[in-house]
Amino acid sequence: KQWYQRRVRELTRDNTQLLFNAIFALPTARVERSICVQLPPPTTRLPREKPIPVEKPLTKWEAFAKRKGIQKKKRTRMVYDETAKEYRPRFGYKRTGSDKEQNWVVEVPENGDPYKD
């Protein structure tokens, strides 16, 4: 088993050295702090696995929007809340207008009508 591993290691080292010798026999150029090799143009054209995708036709809405110049607008997550005088999330925890929901109980004064707003 050891002789096999040693032989494989020797072949790997020799073939790697041959590969590097062949690469650095090509014209080189210094780019910043490294040496780059200019590879020759490819000789074999590799086929694609799948055909080039066909461009899909626009939907009716996309065609209409393109004709009219309508663009999709991204709504921001944060909105300025006038009552709190700060930016708050549009929805979720501590959202805009959540103070109204917290004060849902209103005390009725002694001389007021509880059935009247």
ZIBEL-V243474 format. One record per pair of residues at least 6 apart in sequence whose ideal C-beta (glycine too) atoms are under 6 Angstrom apart, sorted by the first residue. I is the first residue (numbers start at 1). J is the second residue. If there is no record, write none. Layout:
i=I j=J
i=I j=J
This chain:
i=23 j=37
i=26 j=37
i=27 j=38
i=28 j=35
i=28 j=37
i=29 j=36
i=77 j=89
i=77 j=90
i=78 j=87
i=79 j=90
i=79 j=96
i=80 j=87
i=81 j=88
i=81 j=96
i=83 j=99
i=88 j=94
i=88 j=96
i=89 j=95
i=108 j=114
